[in-house]
Amino acid sequence: MEELRRRISEDLTDAIQGEIRVDRTAVALYSSDASLYEIEPVAVAYPRCSSDVEKLAAYSAEQRIPLIARGSGSGLAGGAIGRGIVVDFSRHMNQVLSISGDRVRVQPGVIRDQLNRQLRSEGRYFAPDPSNSRITTVGGMLGVDAAGSHAVRIGSTRD
């Protein structure tokens, strides 16, 4: 495992603008989420831009190392952990890029409540309301089709 971590660090540190971490602290922090599971990743990546994500995806496919997308790690099913490269979108890719008419463009790490604060000025809101919306990322909501207590009336994220 240590050899694989060293190789990943050497291969990706200068290849992306974001960071790659393979140290014991980082892998320990990303070994769990809000679920009961614990799985140690081989590395943690913090992409700064979409080209970093493209490079990580190409590298993981070439090296046959899984990528595990992660927002805030608030999911209860263990979807944000795994034996691969955990990609934390919440650190750098957390901006609302544009609000135009009935379309909103966000990076995957934007927090749902942050998005709604900006949408309020337009008289709109992003309706799904999971119980942990103060920390839930839009990317994570898309990943699990988050809903919330008003799902019967307003639907889920895919709606």
N, C-alpha and C positions, 0 to 999 in steps of 0.2 A: 504494500500500500504506500509506503513512504517513497519508493522509487517512482510510482505512478504520480504521486503528488509533486515530486521534484520535477518530473518531466512536464506536467501540466503547467507548473509555475514558469519554467524556462520557455515553454512554447508560447504562452499567452501573455506574459507580463508586458512585453514590448509590442505585442500585436494589437492590443486594444487600448482605448483611451481610459477606460475604467480600471478597476483593480481586480486582481486575482489573489485570494487568500487560501493558503493550505496549512496554516499553523494550527496547533492544537486548540487554541482559544476559538478561532473562527469555526472550525469544524464542530466543536462541541456546542457552540451557540446555535448552529443550524442543524443539529441532530434531532431537534424536536420542534413541534409546533403546538397548537392548542389541542391536539389529539392525545391519545394515550401512548402513541408509538414513539420509538426512538431509533433512528437509523443514521449512522454517521456518513456524511457525504465525503467524496474525495477532495472536493474543492468548493469554494464559494466565489462567485463572480458578481461584481457590481458594475454593470454596464452603464456608460454615460450617454450613449446614443444608439440609434437603430443599427448603425454599421457595426458596433460592438456586438450586438445581438446576432447579426448575420455571421460575423466571424466565429462567434461561439457555436452557433448552429452548424456551420461548416466543419469546424474542428471536432465537435462531438460526433458528427456523422462519420467523419474520416477515421476517428480513433475508436468509434463504437462505445462512447461513454454517454450515458443518458444525461439530458438536461432536465432539471426540475425547476420550473418557474415558481417564484415566491414573491408575494407581496408582503403583508404584515404577519403572515403565519398564524392567522386567527381561525383557519379552518379546523373542523373537528374530525375530518376523515383521513388525515395524514398525507394529503395531497402536496404539501409543500416540503416534504422530506424524501430522501432517497439516496441510494448509493451511486451518485453521479456528481455532476457539477450543479450545485444549487445556484440559480440566477436570481439575485435579489434586486427587484425592480424599484423597491421603495426608496432606496438611498439617493439615486440620481435621476431616474426616469419617472418623475412624480409631478409633472406639470400639466395644466390645462393648456392645450396648444391653441385652440380656437373655438369660439362660439359664434355660429353664423346661422341665422334662421332656425330651422329645426334640426340642425346638425351640431354635434359637439365632438371635438377631436381631443383626446387625452392620451397621455402616456400611461402604461399599465400600472405604474406605482402611485397614481394620484388617489388620494383618500376620498371616499364617497362624500363625506361631509364637506371637505374642501371644495369639491366640484359643486355641491349644492349651494354653498355660500356664493360662489361666482354666478351660478345660474339664477339665483334669487333676483339679482339686478336686472335680469331679462324677463322676470315674471314666470320663470320655469323652475323645474326641479327634476332630478333623476329619482324616479319613484321607488324602486326596490328598497326595502328598509330592514336589512338584517340587524339583529340585536346589537352587534358590535360595530355599527356604522362609523363611530368615531375613529376607528383604526382600519377598517376594511378598505382594501384597494379595489378600484374598478376592475383591474386585471384579474384579481382573485374572484370577484363577483362573477365575471364572465366565465372563469374556469369552472365554477361549481353551479352556475345558473342560480345565484343567490336570489332569495325572495324576501321573506320576512312575514311579519304578522298580518300584513294587508294584502298578501298574495292573491287571495280569492278575488279581491276587488281590482287590484292594479296589475296583477301578473308578476312574473319573475324577470330577471335581468334580460333574458332572451326576448321578452315581449317589448 
